[in-house]
Amino acid sequence: MNAIARVILLNGVGSAGKSSIAKALQAITAEPFLHVSMDTFLEMLPEKYSNHPDTFTYRIDSEDGKPTVVIETGPVGERLMRGMRRAIAELARQGNNLIIDEVMLAGERADYDQLMSEFAYFVVGVFAPLDVLEERERRRGDRMIGLARWQYDRVHASATYDLQVDTRKLSPMECANVIKAKFGL
């Protein structure tokens, strides 16, 4: 049997800084940690399934006079995300330490909690104010404008965390240092 893996799940709205925190954390942990990004799994889909009812559709609405991108998930998208969580669990089962970069919108947390119960598993909420997220979204240029607005009230709704970090106040490396200290990484 391999050593019990340590799993850090970073949950937050798109553009909150999860990937930057994951990379910073990888640079300072005593042991190697794999960065497992939800985006990597989404990129596995064939191009023709981009914005497709079987996978994920993105509808632009308006909220408070600003664009908001509503995501609807089809059966292939649900299967992909369920498979992703199980693939992540298998990576950990093989003794790999993991930093998961995720945007949890529905029942994913309960699934993760069950799948990760055999590991040293910690969930970190990655926060930033909506205006900061929207500015980052605009600056990045690789995100649909309005995605952060739609995710904002959904991602952290009723969520409990082992730790919360605010990326408006702390740099990615400062967040990584807080996470490392909190969980003894």
Secondary structure as a PSIPRED ss2 file (coil, helix, strand):
# PSIPRED VFORMAT (PSIPRED V4.0)

   1 M C   1.000  0.000  0.000
   2 N C   1.000  0.000  0.000
   3 A C   1.000  0.000  0.000
   4 I C   1.000  0.000  0.000
   5 A C   1.000  0.000  0.000
   6 R E   0.000  0.000  1.000
   7 V E   0.000  0.000  1.000
   8 I E   0.000  0.000  1.000
   9 L E   0.000  0.000  1.000
  10 L E   0.000  0.000  1.000
  11 N E   0.000  0.000  1.000
  12 G E   0.000  0.000  1.000
  13 V C   1.000  0.000  0.000
  14 G C   1.000  0.000  0.000
  15 S C   1.000  0.000  0.000
  16 A C   1.000  0.000  0.000
  17 G C   1.000  0.000  0.000
  18 K H   0.000  1.000  0.000
  19 S H   0.000  1.000  0.000
  20 S H   0.000  1.000  0.000
  21 I H   0.000  1.000  0.000
  22 A H   0.000  1.000  0.000
  23 K H   0.000  1.000  0.000
  24 A H   0.000  1.000  0.000
  25 L H   0.000  1.000  0.000
  26 Q H   0.000  1.000  0.000
  27 A H   0.000  1.000  0.000
  28 I H   0.000  1.000  0.000
  29 T C   1.000  0.000  0.000
  30 A C   1.000  0.000  0.000
  31 E C   1.000  0.000  0.000
  32 P C   1.000  0.000  0.000
  33 F E   0.000  0.000  1.000
  34 L E   0.000  0.000  1.000
  35 H E   0.000  0.000  1.000
  36 V E   0.000  0.000  1.000
  37 S E   0.000  0.000  1.000
  38 M H   0.000  1.000  0.000
  39 D H   0.000  1.000  0.000
  40 T H   0.000  1.000  0.000
  41 F H   0.000  1.000  0.000
  42 L H   0.000  1.000  0.000
  43 E C   1.000  0.000  0.000
  44 M C   1.000  0.000  0.000
  45 L C   1.000  0.000  0.000
  46 P C   1.000  0.000  0.000
  47 E H   0.000  1.000  0.000
  48 K H   0.000  1.000  0.000
  49 Y H   0.000  1.000  0.000
  50 S C   1.000  0.000  0.000
  51 N C   1.000  0.000  0.000
  52 H C   1.000  0.000  0.000
  53 P C   1.000  0.000  0.000
  54 D C   1.000  0.000  0.000
  55 T C   1.000  0.000  0.000
  56 F E   0.000  0.000  1.000
  57 T E   0.000  0.000  1.000
  58 Y E   0.000  0.000  1.000
  59 R E   0.000  0.000  1.000
  60 I E   0.000  0.000  1.000
  61 D E   0.000  0.000  1.000
  62 S E   0.000  0.000  1.000
  63 E E   0.000  0.000  1.000
  64 D C   1.000  0.000  0.000
  65 G C   1.000  0.000  0.000
  66 K E   0.000  0.000  1.000
  67 P E   0.000  0.000  1.000
  68 T E   0.000  0.000  1.000
  69 V E   0.000  0.000  1.000
  70 V E   0.000  0.000  1.000
  71 I E   0.000  0.000  1.000
  72 E E   0.000  0.000  1.000
  73 T E   0.000  0.000  1.000
  74 G C   1.000  0.000  0.000
  75 P H   0.000  1.000  0.000
  76 V H   0.000  1.000  0.000
  77 G H   0.000  1.000  0.000
  78 E H   0.000  1.000  0.000
  79 R H   0.000  1.000  0.000
  80 L H   0.000  1.000  0.000
  81 M H   0.000  1.000  0.000
  82 R H   0.000  1.000  0.000
  83 G H   0.000  1.000  0.000
  84 M H   0.000  1.000  0.000
  85 R H   0.000  1.000  0.000
  86 R H   0.000  1.000  0.000
  87 A H   0.000  1.000  0.000
  88 I H   0.000  1.000  0.000
  89 A H   0.000  1.000  0.000
  90 E H   0.000  1.000  0.000
  91 L H   0.000  1.000  0.000
  92 A H   0.000  1.000  0.000
  93 R H   0.000  1.000  0.000
  94 Q C   1.000  0.000  0.000
  95 G C   1.000  0.000  0.000
  96 N C   1.000  0.000  0.000
  97 N E   0.000  0.000  1.000
  98 L E   0.000  0.000  1.000
  99 I E   0.000  0.000  1.000
 100 I E   0.000  0.000  1.000
 101 D E   0.000  0.000  1.000
 102 E E   0.000  0.000  1.000
 103 V C   1.000  0.000  0.000
 104 M C   1.000  0.000  0.000
 105 L C   1.000  0.000  0.000
 106 A C   1.000  0.000  0.000
 107 G C   1.000  0.000  0.000
 108 E H   0.000  1.000  0.000
 109 R H   0.000  1.000  0.000
 110 A H   0.000  1.000  0.000
 111 D H   0.000  1.000  0.000
 112 Y H   0.000  1.000  0.000
 113 D H   0.000  1.000  0.000
 114 Q H   0.000  1.000  0.000
 115 L H   0.000  1.000  0.000
 116 M C   1.000  0.000  0.000
 117 S C   1.000  0.000  0.000
 118 E C   1.000  0.000  0.000
 119 F C   1.000  0.000  0.000
 120 A E   0.000  0.000  1.000
 121 Y E   0.000  0.000  1.000
 122 F E   0.000  0.000  1.000
 123 V E   0.000  0.000  1.000
 124 V E   0.000  0.000  1.000
 125 G E   0.000  0.000  1.000
 126 V E   0.000  0.000  1.000
 127 F E   0.000  0.000  1.000
 128 A C   1.000  0.000  0.000
 129 P C   1.000  0.000  0.000
 130 L H   0.000  1.000  0.000
 131 D H   0.000  1.000  0.000
 132 V H   0.000  1.000  0.000
 133 L H   0.000  1.000  0.000
 134 E H   0.000  1.000  0.000
 135 E H   0.000  1.000  0.000
 136 R H   0.000  1.000  0.000
 137 E H   0.000  1.000  0.000
 138 R H   0.000  1.000  0.000
 139 R H   0.000  1.000  0.000
 140 R H   0.000  1.000  0.000
 141 G C   1.000  0.000  0.000
 142 D C   1.000  0.000  0.000
 143 R C   1.000  0.000  0.000
 144 M C   1.000  0.000  0.000
 145 I C   1.000  0.000  0.000
 146 G C   1.000  0.000  0.000
 147 L H   0.000  1.000  0.000
 148 A H   0.000  1.000  0.000
 149 R H   0.000  1.000  0.000
 150 W H   0.000  1.000  0.000
 151 Q H   0.000  1.000  0.000
 152 Y H   0.000  1.000  0.000
 153 D H   0.000  1.000  0.000
 154 R H   0.000  1.000  0.000
 155 V H   0.000  1.000  0.000
 156 H C   1.000  0.000  0.000
 157 A C   1.000  0.000  0.000
 158 S C   1.000  0.000  0.000
 159 A C   1.000  0.000  0.000
 160 T C   1.000  0.000  0.000
 161 Y C   1.000  0.000  0.000
 162 D C   1.000  0.000  0.000
 163 L E   0.000  0.000  1.000
 164 Q E   0.000  0.000  1.000
 165 V E   0.000  0.000  1.000
 166 D E   0.000  0.000  1.000
 167 T C   1.000  0.000  0.000
 168 R C   1.000  0.000  0.000
 169 K C   1.000  0.000  0.000
 170 L C   1.000  0.000  0.000
 171 S C   1.000  0.000  0.000
 172 P H   0.000  1.000  0.000
 173 M H   0.000  1.000  0.000
 174 E H   0.000  1.000  0.000
 175 C H   0.000  1.000  0.000
 176 A H   0.000  1.000  0.000
 177 N H   0.000  1.000  0.000
 178 V H   0.000  1.000  0.000
 179 I H   0.000  1.000  0.000
 180 K H   0.000  1.000  0.000
 181 A H   0.000  1.000  0.000
 182 K H   0.000  1.000  0.000
 183 F H   0.000  1.000  0.000
 184 G C   1.000  0.000  0.000
 185 L C   1.000  0.000  0.000
